[in-house]
Amino acid sequence: MMAITHDEVRRHPRWKAEMQTPLHSPRSQRVSGAGLIALVALLIVSVAAAVLAVRG
């Protein structure tokens, strides 16, 4: 069975083209995982505070 070495992969033109492209687009407006967790945590805390304020 033949295997492809890392040197052969790095010599390939498609690999070189992929290495020259940026990893992300600065225009994309995605929420990161940590930002999403922080948003959900803030929502939970605010709902809990509102429930305590109404009942208490």
C-alpha positions as CSV (number, residue, x, y, z in Angstrom):
1,M,0.0,0.0,0.0
2,M,1.4,3.4,-0.9
3,A,1.2,6.4,1.3
4,I,1.4,10.1,0.5
5,T,4.1,11.9,2.5
6,H,3.8,15.4,3.9
7,D,6.4,16.6,1.5
8,E,4.3,15.4,-1.4
9,V,1.3,17.2,0.0
10,R,3.2,20.4,0.5
11,R,4.4,20.4,-3.1
12,H,0.9,20.1,-4.5
13,P,-0.4,23.4,-6.0
14,R,-3.8,23.1,-4.4
15,W,-2.2,22.9,-0.9
16,K,-0.2,26.0,-1.6
17,A,-3.3,27.8,-2.8
18,E,-5.2,26.9,0.4
19,M,-2.3,28.1,2.6
20,Q,-2.4,31.5,0.9
21,T,-6.1,32.1,1.5
22,P,-7.2,33.7,4.8
23,L,-8.8,31.5,7.5
24,H,-11.9,33.7,7.9
25,S,-13.6,36.6,6.3
26,P,-13.5,39.8,8.4
27,R,-17.0,40.7,7.1
28,S,-18.7,37.6,8.5
29,Q,-20.9,38.3,11.5
30,R,-20.8,35.0,13.3
31,V,-21.3,34.7,17.0
32,S,-18.4,32.8,18.6
33,G,-19.1,29.9,20.9
34,A,-18.0,31.8,24.0
35,G,-20.1,34.8,23.0
36,L,-23.1,32.6,22.5
37,I,-22.6,31.0,26.0
38,A,-22.2,34.4,27.5
39,L,-25.4,35.6,25.9
40,V,-27.4,32.6,27.1
41,A,-25.9,33.0,30.6
42,L,-26.9,36.7,30.6
43,L,-30.4,35.8,29.5
44,I,-30.8,33.2,32.3
45,V,-29.5,35.6,34.9
46,S,-31.8,38.4,33.8
47,V,-34.9,36.1,33.7
48,A,-34.0,34.8,37.2
49,A,-33.7,38.3,38.5
50,A,-37.0,39.3,37.0
51,V,-38.7,36.3,38.6
52,L,-37.2,37.2,42.0
53,A,-38.3,40.8,41.6
54,V,-41.9,39.9,40.7
55,R,-42.3,37.3,43.4
56,G,-40.3,38.9,46.1
